[in-house]
Amino acid sequence: MRSRSPARRTGRPERYRLNAKALREKAEAVGDTGQTEIARRSGIDPGALSRLLAGTRSPSLETVVALAAAYGGPIEDLLSRPDGTPLRIPAQAARTAAAVG
């Protein structure tokens, strides 16, 4: 029998964080070297972006889609679990997010 994730056992959604390292690498690849440039390109409030990069807030789906659209690539590249391991999105959810974004 397959074990359930802790989030499923408690009924709470799984927590995730912005993968700040991956975002910074994507931003630097297009010449954006600071938070102000990332915020401007993605249309995200600079204060909110600062909290996301610090790991004190989890990003909304809308925010992750905006960052992925600004810098290219799948949204799952920009997400990680609190322990730093990658967050993998099921294929159907990824296709849906790509269609909306």
Secondary structure, DSSP 8 states (H G I E B T S, - for coil): -----HHHHHTS----EE-HHHHHHHHHHTT--SHHHHHHHHT--HHHHHHHHHTSS---HHHHHHHHHHH-S-GGGGEE-TTS-B----HHHHHHHHHH-
